[in-house]
Amino acid sequence: MRAALDELNVGIRAEHGVTLEVRIGIDTGDVVVSTLGDRPGQEFVVVGDIVNQASRFQSAAPRGRILISADTYRHVRGSSPCSR
């Protein structure tokens, strides 16, 4: 997502003189995924405490960064770092 935003920003900066930024929050756990057949344009909804917690992490993350929960960190620590 961040790489795609960097590419998108090239055109946006040139055309409009602004830069879009993203904050990402990630938590790990069980969620409920349901279809929303009666809502045009939206096929699925995801709900649960994990979704709410990830939303709070997203709000607290610095611009352009990713904030993860301790549970998520335990799952990914020791993994290869991403390219950014």
N, C-alpha and C positions, 0 to 999 in steps of 0.2 A: 504494500500500500504506500509506504513512504517513497519507494523508488518511482512508482507510477505518479505520485503527487509531484515529485521533482520534475518529471517530464512534462506534466500538465502545466506546472508553474512557468516553464519557459515561454509558452504561448500566452499565458495570462499576464505575465509581467510585461511582455512586449506590447500586448494589445491594450491592457487596462492599467498597467503600472502598479499592480498589487500582487502580493504573494499569499497563497493559501497555506495554512499550517494544519497539522493534525496532532492529536494527543491520543494515545492508545492505552487502554486498561485491560488486563487479562487476569482472570481468576479460573480456578479449576474445580470442577464438581458436577453434580447432577443438575440438569435443567429439564424442563418440559418443552417439547416442540410440538406445535399444533398447526393444523391448516386453518386458513381463514377464507373459506370459499365465498363468504358473503361480503368480503371487503375487496373491491376492485383494485388491482395493482399490487396487492400484497398476498403472497401465497402462504407464508409461514409466520408464526410468531414464536419467540423463545422467551420463557418466563422462569422465574425462580430466584432464590436468594443469591445465587452465584451471578446471575445477570445484573442484579442490583448492585452487588459488590464491585463487579467489573466496571459498572458505570461510575461508581465513586472513585475507583482508581483512575479511570480516564479523566475525570474532572480534576484530580490532584496531580496528574502527570504534567511535567513541564512540556511546553510546546515543542513538537518535533521528537518527543521521546516516548518510551513505552514503560509503563509501571505495572509490575506483576505482583501477585500475592505470594506469601510465603509458601503456600501449598504448591503453586505453580513453579516456584523456584526449586523446590525439592524434586519436582519431576524433570526439570531441564538442566539443573546444575551438572556440570561436567560434559554437557553436549557441546558440539562444535559451535563456535560463535557465528552469527550471521555476517553477511558481507559488509554491513554498515556499522 
